[in-house]
């Protein structure tokens, strides 16, 4: 189902207090539905309906909302007039945010729809005289006019509002200082909590909505798509639309896990690298902490599934059934898998080989026997969001399946003469090996004049620093100098181009903080930002660090999920299928890349993966057959056969269609 801004389902605890603050009546419901409704006098209420019970209504008057833990699916509603407090938990974080936003806008942006005193009195008299019980209706969707009015009121309010307490003097002072800094251009614009659902940066496409609906309805889902189709963006929206309790977000790599606010699949599974035999894996997963995590899991999300090898996938499926004592596939856990098998394959031992045609029997998880029993719903995202140039998108679609013709070779080879530097910013060199990238960065920094400045990360648990280094792009120790080439590691201000992957150069130090000029000429004082990762047991570990990394060079593996706006690459050391495609697809446009010594032989796709995608496409066609029209009494004999024949031809042509049309 679609996300509804005025409906929320979660756990609810209610407490009523007397005049001296002593708690009296208490109610607790594991599942209840909250709706925003209006009565016939146009007054707003929150209606709480527990399962199989009558609803309770709370008037939205003198309401205080505490939303500090909104990202964890928790919030508190304090109805002062009714001396009642509602504690919400296990709410889908995204739905909760929209619900709170709708309350805010409806309470502060509906003045135009409220009746005046005279008409209100008249309505009240009519209501009392009629003797009819109050009727309630659902709140209408948020309008643009309401949103504008709500924002104006939010900006003008200096005293406590009906939904939020007034800021303390110190907070107000800090806000004024930030506003002054912002006017000087040293800070990005403040982030807004109550955003419009029509914002293009937040809006899901219809194909993304179809995947979201399947996930929220409890189906086992695998969705794929080429680089830049918004897979990670959609996955974050899916996570925010699911109840936090029992939802475990994981990824095959630490960097990918950090991007979705989860943990690594290996850390969650509790069987190490999965190299041991099945008996030993079951013993490892049966340890109290691991077993408890498996039993609590209701929905398992795995990002970058293409980098999970078949043997490991089969082992954790068997572990799930054993630990949960449930013979259903994956022990009855809902699976949501995301990734592109035509990108980076699993990291495997050297005996597996690295040539295009060599692969073990179960190198990919779709080759395991567990895959067919677990995955029934498959989707492919087609709309590319990262690149807007049709020529570049077409080239990337060809490279994805390992097809390079003469025109593509000529076009990519021509980029070797492009000048892509500007504002003192050099192109980032993409390397096939991480050690090569580290050596280049260290050497370039040493060759710069001036003193090195050390920026040390502040970790919430110093003993977990090694794990944080593996999962977070921001290093525990960052040495910088003036004129150092850097990359931004956080989305600071999307509209101003201060996004994850933006390239810049350090121009000076300001109060022990680096000031960076980016490729679009924006200058930004890089203050400390926070990264959060989850442990397998649900705990949180945080790192605070300046959101920068040295960017003379970067490894292809570490670049996954990034959009780079100034990149140079030599693909001569490519050693995996899909590696050249991943490197090229990081670029925003053909004008932002420089490819040295391009050779078509460096681009190939794994034949087993191509075969899988061919069957995958056939499965998509089978599940989305074009329906025949309704029966027509006036149709001539044989018309049905002709229709069926035409349908069969159409479906056959769709099944035989290649992954991209090759001209």
PLY file of the C-alpha trace (Angstrom):
ply
format ascii 1.0
element vertex 663
property float x
property float y
property float z
element edge 662
property int vertex1
property int vertex2
end_header
0.00 0.00 0.00
1.03 3.62 -0.50
2.39 5.69 2.36
-0.45 7.77 3.79
0.59 11.02 5.46
-2.43 10.97 7.84
-2.35 7.29 8.92
0.22 5.55 11.14
0.37 1.98 12.51
2.61 1.28 15.51
2.73 0.25 19.17
0.99 2.71 21.54
1.20 3.12 25.31
-1.24 5.59 26.96
-1.00 7.13 30.41
-3.44 9.49 32.14
-2.29 11.62 35.09
-4.30 13.43 37.76
-4.03 17.08 38.79
-0.90 16.45 40.90
0.86 14.46 38.18
0.30 10.96 39.57
-0.21 8.32 36.88
-3.58 6.62 37.06
-5.05 4.75 34.12
-2.69 2.93 31.72
-3.32 1.19 28.40
-0.82 -0.61 26.16
-1.36 -1.93 22.63
1.18 -3.78 20.49
-0.59 -2.59 17.34
-2.83 0.41 16.90
-3.71 2.67 13.98
-3.52 6.43 14.37
-5.49 8.66 11.99
-5.96 12.39 11.69
-9.70 13.20 11.55
-12.00 16.24 11.69
-15.42 16.49 13.29
-18.37 18.39 11.84
-17.10 21.55 13.56
-13.82 21.24 11.60
-11.82 20.49 14.78
-8.77 18.24 14.45
-8.40 14.97 16.40
-5.96 12.08 16.59
-7.99 8.87 16.45
-6.31 5.81 18.01
-7.83 2.45 17.02
-6.36 -0.65 18.71
-6.89 -4.00 16.97
-10.53 -5.23 17.37
-11.35 -2.40 19.80
-13.29 0.87 19.60
-11.30 4.00 18.71
-10.24 6.71 21.16
-10.08 10.35 20.06
-7.78 13.10 21.33
-8.39 16.71 20.40
-5.35 18.48 18.90
-5.26 21.26 21.45
-2.37 22.19 23.76
-0.37 19.38 22.18
3.33 18.88 22.86
5.22 16.52 20.52
8.63 15.07 21.40
10.35 13.78 18.26
14.00 13.40 19.31
13.95 9.64 18.58
11.83 9.86 15.44
14.52 8.11 13.36
14.13 5.07 15.66
10.36 5.00 15.16
9.54 6.63 18.52
7.63 9.78 19.48
5.60 11.13 22.41
2.31 13.06 22.22
1.42 15.00 25.37
-2.25 16.12 25.31
-2.18 18.63 28.19
-5.91 19.44 28.10
-6.77 15.76 28.53
-3.86 14.97 30.90
-2.91 12.08 28.65
0.41 11.08 27.14
0.79 8.74 24.14
4.10 6.91 23.76
4.55 5.67 20.19
7.11 3.01 19.32
7.95 0.59 16.50
6.57 3.07 13.97
8.00 3.04 10.44
10.34 6.07 10.69
9.42 7.51 7.28
5.68 7.19 7.91
6.10 8.69 11.40
7.95 11.69 9.98
5.18 12.32 7.42
2.51 11.90 10.12
4.16 14.48 12.41
4.71 16.80 9.48
1.03 16.56 8.54
-0.04 17.39 12.12
2.27 20.41 12.12
1.01 21.69 8.77
-2.68 21.06 9.49
-2.46 22.82 12.86
-0.48 25.78 11.56
-1.55 26.00 7.94
-5.33 25.59 7.97
-6.45 29.07 9.03
-8.19 29.66 5.74
-10.42 26.62 6.18
-11.41 27.36 9.79
-14.86 28.93 10.30
-15.09 32.36 11.96
-16.65 32.79 15.43
-20.15 33.54 14.12
-20.30 30.55 11.79
-18.75 28.35 14.49
-21.50 29.34 16.95
-24.14 28.66 14.29
-22.69 25.22 13.53
-22.55 24.43 17.25
-26.24 25.38 17.75
-27.29 23.29 14.72
-25.27 20.37 16.01
-26.82 20.54 19.51
-30.37 20.95 18.18
-30.08 18.03 15.78
-29.28 15.57 18.56
-27.12 13.57 16.16
-23.81 12.06 17.31
-20.64 13.73 16.07
-19.44 12.54 12.68
-15.77 12.35 11.78
-14.03 12.38 8.42
-10.45 11.75 7.32
-8.18 14.76 7.01
-7.67 15.87 3.42
-4.15 15.77 1.88
-1.76 18.61 2.65
-2.17 21.53 0.23
0.56 23.87 -1.01
-1.24 26.87 0.55
-1.29 25.14 3.97
2.40 24.32 3.68
3.35 27.92 2.82
1.26 29.25 5.72
2.72 26.69 8.14
6.28 27.60 7.16
5.57 31.30 7.56
4.13 30.72 11.02
7.03 28.46 11.98
9.47 31.20 10.95
7.63 33.96 12.81
6.94 32.12 16.08
9.20 33.29 18.88
7.11 31.90 21.73
6.06 28.30 22.33
3.85 26.91 19.60
1.14 24.30 19.99
3.51 21.60 18.82
7.00 22.58 19.94
8.41 24.30 23.03
10.12 27.68 22.73
13.93 27.51 22.41
16.06 28.43 25.36
17.98 31.68 25.22
21.26 29.90 24.54
19.75 27.93 21.68
18.28 31.10 20.22
21.67 32.79 20.44
23.32 29.89 18.62
20.59 30.00 15.97
21.21 33.76 15.43
24.96 33.13 15.13
24.35 30.35 12.58
22.03 32.66 10.62
24.72 35.35 10.58
27.34 32.81 9.40
24.97 31.56 6.74
24.49 35.08 5.38
28.29 35.31 5.07
28.23 32.14 2.99
30.20 29.93 5.39
27.32 27.60 6.20
24.84 25.72 4.04
21.13 26.36 4.33
19.42 24.69 7.29
17.79 21.34 6.66
13.98 21.30 6.78
12.04 18.65 8.66
8.63 19.39 7.19
9.27 19.03 3.47
6.78 18.80 0.68
5.98 15.29 -0.53
6.04 16.71 -4.04
9.75 17.51 -3.70
11.38 15.78 -6.70
14.38 14.74 -4.59
12.05 12.75 -2.29
9.46 11.52 -4.76
9.55 7.87 -5.81
8.92 6.96 -9.43
6.08 4.55 -10.24
8.50 1.64 -10.72
10.07 2.39 -7.31
6.61 2.63 -5.72
5.76 -0.83 -7.06
8.80 -2.29 -5.29
7.95 -0.38 -2.08
4.39 -1.73 -2.09
5.66 -5.31 -2.49
8.09 -4.88 0.43
5.54 -3.31 2.80
3.04 -6.07 2.01
5.43 -8.74 3.33
6.65 -10.31 0.07
10.12 -11.72 -0.57
11.63 -9.30 -3.08
14.75 -8.99 -5.22
15.12 -5.74 -7.15
17.93 -4.79 -9.46
18.83 -2.09 -11.97
21.82 -0.51 -13.64
24.07 1.97 -11.79
22.32 5.26 -11.04
18.73 3.94 -11.04
18.27 4.86 -7.37
18.56 1.40 -5.77
20.17 2.64 -2.53
17.79 5.62 -2.36
14.81 3.27 -2.71
16.26 0.86 -0.15
16.52 3.66 2.42
12.87 4.56 1.74
11.87 0.90 2.16
13.70 0.70 5.51
11.97 3.89 6.69
8.56 2.43 5.70
9.00 -0.75 7.79
8.59 -1.17 11.58
12.05 -0.99 13.24
11.45 -4.00 15.52
12.43 -7.12 13.61
13.81 -5.22 10.59
17.52 -5.92 10.11
19.29 -3.86 7.43
22.54 -5.42 6.20
24.90 -5.19 3.23
27.70 -7.32 1.84
30.26 -4.50 2.35
30.85 -2.12 5.23
30.56 1.01 3.07
27.20 -0.10 1.65
25.98 -0.98 5.17
26.85 2.50 6.40
24.94 4.11 3.51
21.70 2.39 4.60
22.34 2.73 8.35
22.80 -1.01 8.88
25.42 -3.62 9.67
27.40 -6.06 7.51
25.73 -9.35 6.60
28.72 -11.30 7.96
28.50 -9.55 11.36
24.74 -10.24 11.55
24.95 -13.90 10.47
27.40 -14.81 13.24
29.26 -17.49 11.24
32.39 -15.51 10.45
33.44 -15.69 6.81
31.34 -18.83 6.31
34.46 -20.89 5.48
33.72 -23.56 8.10
31.62 -26.65 7.36
27.86 -26.55 7.95
28.03 -28.24 11.37
30.52 -25.64 12.65
28.47 -22.77 11.16
25.38 -23.97 13.04
27.41 -24.14 16.27
28.70 -20.58 15.77
25.23 -19.19 15.01
23.79 -20.99 18.07
25.79 -18.82 20.47
23.34 -16.81 22.65
23.86 -13.36 21.10
23.74 -14.58 17.47
20.80 -16.91 18.10
18.77 -14.16 19.77
19.42 -11.83 16.82
18.26 -14.48 14.34
15.09 -15.22 16.35
14.13 -11.56 16.61
14.58 -10.98 12.87
11.32 -10.73 10.88
12.60 -8.86 7.82
16.17 -9.24 6.51
17.42 -6.62 4.06
20.63 -7.33 2.10
22.13 -4.58 -0.07
24.82 -5.30 -2.70
23.62 -8.91 -2.87
25.79 -9.36 -5.99
28.87 -9.52 -3.73
27.48 -12.37 -1.58
28.76 -15.72 -2.85
26.43 -18.69 -3.34
27.95 -20.90 -0.64
27.56 -18.22 2.04
23.95 -17.49 1.01
23.09 -21.20 1.20
24.70 -21.53 4.64
22.87 -18.58 6.22
19.57 -19.88 4.80
20.19 -23.21 6.55
21.27 -21.37 9.73
18.02 -19.37 9.72
15.89 -22.52 9.52
17.92 -24.29 12.22
18.07 -21.44 14.76
14.44 -20.37 14.29
13.22 -24.02 14.26
11.15 -23.22 11.20
11.34 -25.28 7.99
10.03 -22.51 5.72
12.62 -20.86 3.40
14.99 -18.68 5.49
13.07 -19.76 8.60
10.06 -17.66 7.62
12.03 -14.37 7.47
10.91 -11.88 4.80
13.83 -11.22 2.42
14.42 -7.90 0.64
17.47 -8.17 -1.62
18.98 -5.39 -3.72
21.91 -5.28 -6.12
23.19 -5.59 -9.67
24.97 -8.84 -10.58
26.42 -7.07 -13.63
28.49 -4.87 -11.31
31.15 -6.10 -8.86
31.04 -9.88 -8.19
31.82 -11.59 -4.84
35.38 -11.28 -3.56
36.62 -14.87 -3.82
39.76 -16.90 -3.23
42.48 -16.89 -5.87
41.78 -20.46 -6.96
38.45 -19.29 -8.36
40.39 -17.51 -11.10
39.94 -14.05 -12.51
39.54 -14.52 -16.24
36.22 -13.67 -17.91
35.10 -17.26 -18.39
36.31 -18.87 -15.16
33.90 -19.11 -12.21
33.11 -21.73 -9.57
29.82 -23.58 -9.64
28.19 -21.41 -6.98
30.11 -18.18 -7.16
26.90 -16.10 -7.27
24.06 -16.48 -4.79
21.49 -16.88 -7.58
23.26 -20.16 -8.40
22.49 -21.60 -4.95
19.53 -23.94 -4.39
18.26 -21.52 -1.70
17.71 -18.69 -4.22
14.80 -20.29 -6.12
12.99 -21.33 -2.93
13.33 -17.88 -1.32
12.80 -15.33 -4.09
9.46 -15.15 -5.88
9.07 -11.44 -6.68
11.65 -9.82 -8.98
11.82 -6.22 -10.23
14.15 -4.20 -12.43
14.49 -0.42 -12.16
14.95 1.13 -15.61
14.93 4.91 -15.05
18.47 6.33 -14.65
18.73 9.29 -12.23
22.51 9.83 -11.93
23.18 10.66 -15.60
20.90 12.88 -17.68
22.88 12.64 -20.97
21.09 10.05 -23.21
24.32 9.30 -25.11
26.21 8.45 -21.91
23.31 6.37 -20.56
23.21 4.37 -23.81
26.98 3.78 -23.71
26.77 2.61 -20.08
23.93 0.19 -20.92
26.15 -1.37 -23.59
29.17 -1.59 -21.25
27.01 -3.19 -18.56
26.49 -6.29 -20.72
30.08 -6.27 -22.00
29.26 -4.97 -25.46
31.65 -2.43 -27.01
31.32 -1.45 -30.67
33.52 0.83 -32.76
31.52 4.02 -32.11
31.65 3.48 -28.31
35.41 2.84 -28.46
35.95 6.03 -30.49
33.80 8.14 -28.16
35.41 6.90 -24.93
38.94 7.10 -26.36
38.27 10.74 -27.28
37.82 11.62 -23.57
41.58 11.15 -23.04
42.12 14.66 -24.47
39.43 16.35 -22.35
40.37 19.02 -19.82
38.13 18.37 -16.84
40.09 20.25 -14.16
39.01 23.68 -12.91
39.35 26.03 -9.92
42.57 24.28 -8.90
40.75 20.94 -8.58
42.52 17.98 -10.20
40.72 14.89 -11.48
40.39 11.98 -9.05
42.23 8.93 -10.36
40.16 5.74 -10.03
42.32 2.70 -9.27
41.43 -0.98 -9.49
43.39 -1.70 -6.27
42.89 0.06 -2.90
46.62 -0.01 -2.03
47.46 1.89 -5.24
44.97 4.64 -4.31
46.36 4.94 -0.76
49.97 5.18 -2.02
49.11 7.94 -4.51
47.27 10.00 -1.86
50.06 9.71 0.70
52.75 10.60 -1.85
50.86 13.65 -3.19
50.20 14.98 0.32
53.87 14.67 1.29
54.92 16.59 -1.83
52.80 19.61 -0.88
54.45 22.44 1.04
53.24 23.59 4.44
52.40 21.84 7.68
50.16 18.81 8.01
47.10 19.23 10.23
45.68 16.12 11.92
41.94 15.65 12.32
41.16 12.79 14.71
37.75 11.14 14.72
35.71 11.05 17.92
34.31 7.51 18.21
31.59 6.65 20.74
33.36 3.32 21.39
37.15 3.53 20.77
37.42 -0.28 20.83
35.25 -0.37 17.67
37.46 2.04 15.69
38.75 -0.73 13.43
35.21 -1.78 12.52
34.28 1.86 11.90
37.26 2.23 9.54
35.94 -0.71 7.50
32.36 0.57 7.30
32.74 4.36 7.11
34.45 6.41 4.41
35.57 9.02 6.97
38.97 7.86 8.35
39.88 7.73 12.04
42.90 9.94 11.29
42.91 12.47 8.46
46.01 14.52 7.61
45.38 17.64 5.52
47.39 20.53 4.09
46.39 23.67 2.23
46.00 22.75 -1.49
45.15 19.12 -0.64
42.71 17.52 -3.08
39.65 16.26 -1.16
36.23 14.71 -1.63
33.09 15.49 0.39
31.65 12.44 2.17
28.22 13.75 3.20
25.20 15.35 1.55
25.43 18.82 3.11
23.34 20.91 0.71
22.07 19.15 -2.40
20.75 22.27 -4.13
24.17 23.96 -3.81
26.06 20.90 -5.09
27.58 20.05 -1.69
26.90 16.33 -2.06
28.57 13.01 -1.30
31.34 12.69 -3.92
31.74 16.42 -4.68
35.38 17.33 -5.45
37.22 20.25 -3.88
40.55 21.66 -2.71
41.53 22.92 0.77
42.10 26.69 0.45
42.80 27.59 4.09
42.27 26.63 7.73
39.68 28.59 9.75
39.74 28.03 13.54
41.26 24.59 13.09
38.67 23.62 10.47
39.40 23.14 6.75
37.78 25.55 4.28
37.19 23.81 0.95
36.46 25.36 -2.45
34.47 22.96 -4.59
34.35 22.52 -8.35
31.22 24.71 -8.60
33.16 27.53 -6.82
31.24 27.09 -3.54
33.32 27.53 -0.37
32.39 25.60 2.77
33.86 25.39 6.28
33.89 21.64 6.88
32.56 21.19 10.39
32.39 17.79 12.07
29.59 15.49 10.91
28.26 12.29 12.47
28.15 8.76 11.02
26.14 5.99 12.69
26.45 2.24 12.21
24.43 -0.51 13.86
25.80 -3.56 15.62
24.15 -6.95 14.91
22.34 -6.68 18.27
20.84 -3.29 17.40
23.30 -1.06 19.28
24.57 2.17 17.73
28.20 3.24 17.26
28.94 6.78 16.12
31.91 8.61 14.62
32.32 12.38 14.44
34.85 13.60 11.89
35.25 16.30 9.24
33.42 14.90 6.16
36.47 14.77 3.88
38.84 12.25 2.36
41.98 12.72 0.28
40.96 12.46 -3.38
43.98 12.43 -5.66
43.01 8.78 -6.05
40.16 6.46 -5.08
39.59 2.71 -5.49
36.77 1.40 -7.69
35.46 -0.77 -4.85
35.30 2.21 -2.46
33.56 4.37 -5.08
30.33 2.33 -5.08
27.39 4.57 -4.25
29.31 7.75 -5.13
28.63 10.21 -7.95
31.94 11.76 -9.05
32.10 15.07 -10.91
35.78 15.05 -11.97
37.38 11.64 -12.52
40.27 10.14 -14.51
40.82 6.43 -14.99
43.12 3.89 -16.59
41.42 0.53 -16.94
44.58 -1.42 -17.82
44.63 -3.23 -14.43
40.96 -4.25 -14.40
40.75 -7.82 -13.11
37.01 -8.47 -12.66
33.91 -8.62 -14.84
31.88 -5.44 -14.38
34.76 -3.46 -12.86
35.21 -1.15 -15.87
31.44 -0.54 -15.97
31.33 0.35 -12.26
34.23 2.79 -12.69
32.65 4.57 -15.67
29.16 4.66 -14.16
30.42 6.70 -11.18
30.79 9.72 -13.51
27.96 12.20 -13.90
28.55 12.86 -17.60
30.93 12.21 -20.50
32.30 15.72 -19.99
33.44 14.92 -16.42
35.64 11.89 -17.21
39.02 11.27 -18.81
39.80 7.67 -19.83
43.45 6.91 -20.56
44.40 4.19 -23.06
40.88 2.75 -23.43
40.86 -0.85 -24.66
37.57 -2.69 -25.45
39.11 -5.92 -24.09
39.00 -4.40 -20.60
35.19 -4.50 -20.67
33.37 -7.79 -20.22
30.36 -9.24 -18.42
30.22 -12.63 -16.71
28.41 -15.08 -19.07
26.66 -16.81 -16.15
25.25 -13.47 -15.01
24.07 -12.63 -18.52
22.27 -15.99 -18.64
20.67 -15.28 -15.25
19.42 -11.88 -16.43
17.97 -13.46 -19.56
15.93 -15.84 -17.37
15.19 -12.97 -15.01
13.71 -10.95 -17.87
11.62 -13.95 -18.94
10.27 -14.24 -15.39
9.36 -10.54 -15.42
7.43 -11.03 -18.68
5.61 -14.08 -17.27
4.47 -12.16 -14.19
3.35 -9.08 -16.13
1.51 -10.69 -19.05
-0.59 -8.24 -21.07
-4.23 -9.15 -20.25
-6.73 -9.92 -22.99
-9.61 -7.47 -23.31
-13.14 -8.23 -22.07
-15.32 -10.47 -24.17
-17.14 -8.69 -26.97
-20.49 -10.20 -27.98
-20.25 -8.66 -31.45
-16.81 -10.07 -32.30
-16.53 -12.41 -35.26
-15.57 -16.08 -34.96
-11.81 -16.49 -34.84
-11.19 -13.00 -33.39
-10.16 -14.50 -30.03
-7.61 -16.75 -31.71
-6.21 -13.80 -33.61
-5.95 -11.82 -30.37
-4.23 -14.69 -28.60
-1.86 -15.14 -31.53
-0.95 -11.43 -31.49
-0.42 -11.57 -27.71
1.80 -14.63 -28.04
3.90 -12.89 -30.70
4.24 -9.76 -28.56
5.28 -11.71 -25.46
7.73 -13.78 -27.51
9.32 -10.62 -28.93
9.62 -9.13 -25.43
11.28 -12.31 -24.10
13.80 -12.34 -26.91
14.63 -8.66 -26.48
18.25 -8.15 -25.32
19.17 -6.23 -22.14
19.79 -3.19 -24.34
19.00 -2.58 -27.98
22.31 -2.92 -29.81
22.62 -0.70 -32.85
0 1
1 2
2 3
3 4
4 5
5 6
6 7
7 8
8 9
9 10
10 11
11 12
12 13
13 14
14 15
15 16
16 17
17 18
18 19
19 20
20 21
21 22
22 23
23 24
24 25
25 26
26 27
27 28
28 29
29 30
30 31
31 32
32 33
33 34
34 35
35 36
36 37
37 38
38 39
39 40
40 41
41 42
42 43
43 44
44 45
45 46
46 47
47 48
48 49
49 50
50 51
51 52
52 53
53 54
54 55
55 56
56 57
57 58
58 59
59 60
60 61
61 62
62 63
63 64
64 65
65 66
66 67
67 68
68 69
69 70
70 71
71 72
72 73
73 74
74 75
75 76
76 77
77 78
78 79
79 80
80 81
81 82
82 83
83 84
84 85
85 86
86 87
87 88
88 89
89 90
90 91
91 92
92 93
93 94
94 95
95 96
96 97
97 98
98 99
99 100
100 101
101 102
102 103
103 104
104 105
105 106
106 107
107 108
108 109
109 110
110 111
111 112
112 113
113 114
114 115
115 116
116 117
117 118
118 119
119 120
120 121
121 122
122 123
123 124
124 125
125 126
126 127
127 128
128 129
129 130
130 131
131 132
132 133
133 134
134 135
135 136
136 137
137 138
138 139
139 140
140 141
141 142
142 143
143 144
144 145
145 146
146 147
147 148
148 149
149 150
150 151
151 152
152 153
153 154
154 155
155 156
156 157
157 158
158 159
159 160
160 161
161 162
162 163
163 164
164 165
165 166
166 167
167 168
168 169
169 170
170 171
171 172
172 173
173 174
174 175
175 176
176 177
177 178
178 179
179 180
180 181
181 182
182 183
183 184
184 185
185 186
186 187
187 188
188 189
189 190
190 191
191 192
192 193
193 194
194 195
195 196
196 197
197 198
198 199
199 200
200 201
201 202
202 203
203 204
204 205
205 206
206 207
207 208
208 209
209 210
210 211
211 212
212 213
213 214
214 215
215 216
216 217
217 218
218 219
219 220
220 221
221 222
222 223
223 224
224 225
225 226
226 227
227 228
228 229
229 230
230 231
231 232
232 233
233 234
234 235
235 236
236 237
237 238
238 239
239 240
240 241
241 242
242 243
243 244
244 245
245 246
246 247
247 248
248 249
249 250
250 251
251 252
252 253
253 254
254 255
255 256
256 257
257 258
258 259
259 260
260 261
261 262
262 263
263 264
264 265
265 266
266 267
267 268
268 269
269 270
270 271
271 272
272 273
273 274
274 275
275 276
276 277
277 278
278 279
279 280
280 281
281 282
282 283
283 284
284 285
285 286
286 287
287 288
288 289
289 290
290 291
291 292
292 293
293 294
294 295
295 296
296 297
297 298
298 299
299 300
300 301
301 302
302 303
303 304
304 305
305 306
306 307
307 308
308 309
309 310
310 311
311 312
312 313
313 314
314 315
315 316
316 317
317 318
318 319
319 320
320 321
321 322
322 323
323 324
324 325
325 326
326 327
327 328
328 329
329 330
330 331
331 332
332 333
333 334
334 335
335 336
336 337
337 338
338 339
339 340
340 341
341 342
342 343
343 344
344 345
345 346
346 347
347 348
348 349
349 350
350 351
351 352
352 353
353 354
354 355
355 356
356 357
357 358
358 359
359 360
360 361
361 362
362 363
363 364
364 365
365 366
366 367
367 368
368 369
369 370
370 371
371 372
372 373
373 374
374 375
375 376
376 377
377 378
378 379
379 380
380 381
381 382
382 383
383 384
384 385
385 386
386 387
387 388
388 389
389 390
390 391
391 392
392 393
393 394
394 395
395 396
396 397
397 398
398 399
399 400
400 401
401 402
402 403
403 404
404 405
405 406
406 407
407 408
408 409
409 410
410 411
411 412
412 413
413 414
414 415
415 416
416 417
417 418
418 419
419 420
420 421
421 422
422 423
423 424
424 425
425 426
426 427
427 428
428 429
429 430
430 431
431 432
432 433
433 434
434 435
435 436
436 437
437 438
438 439
439 440
440 441
441 442
442 443
443 444
444 445
445 446
446 447
447 448
448 449
449 450
450 451
451 452
452 453
453 454
454 455
455 456
456 457
457 458
458 459
459 460
460 461
461 462
462 463
463 464
464 465
465 466
466 467
467 468
468 469
469 470
470 471
471 472
472 473
473 474
474 475
475 476
476 477
477 478
478 479
479 480
480 481
481 482
482 483
483 484
484 485
485 486
486 487
487 488
488 489
489 490
490 491
491 492
492 493
493 494
494 495
495 496
496 497
497 498
498 499
499 500
500 501
501 502
502 503
503 504
504 505
505 506
506 507
507 508
508 509
509 510
510 511
511 512
512 513
513 514
514 515
515 516
516 517
517 518
518 519
519 520
520 521
521 522
522 523
523 524
524 525
525 526
526 527
527 528
528 529
529 530
530 531
531 532
532 533
533 534
534 535
535 536
536 537
537 538
538 539
539 540
540 541
541 542
542 543
543 544
544 545
545 546
546 547
547 548
548 549
549 550
550 551
551 552
552 553
553 554
554 555
555 556
556 557
557 558
558 559
559 560
560 561
561 562
562 563
563 564
564 565
565 566
566 567
567 568
568 569
569 570
570 571
571 572
572 573
573 574
574 575
575 576
576 577
577 578
578 579
579 580
580 581
581 582
582 583
583 584
584 585
585 586
586 587
587 588
588 589
589 590
590 591
591 592
592 593
593 594
594 595
595 596
596 597
597 598
598 599
599 600
600 601
601 602
602 603
603 604
604 605
605 606
606 607
607 608
608 609
609 610
610 611
611 612
612 613
613 614
614 615
615 616
616 617
617 618
618 619
619 620
620 621
621 622
622 623
623 624
624 625
625 626
626 627
627 628
628 629
629 630
630 631
631 632
632 633
633 634
634 635
635 636
636 637
637 638
638 639
639 640
640 641
641 642
642 643
643 644
644 645
645 646
646 647
647 648
648 649
649 650
650 651
651 652
652 653
653 654
654 655
655 656
656 657
657 658
658 659
659 660
660 661
661 662
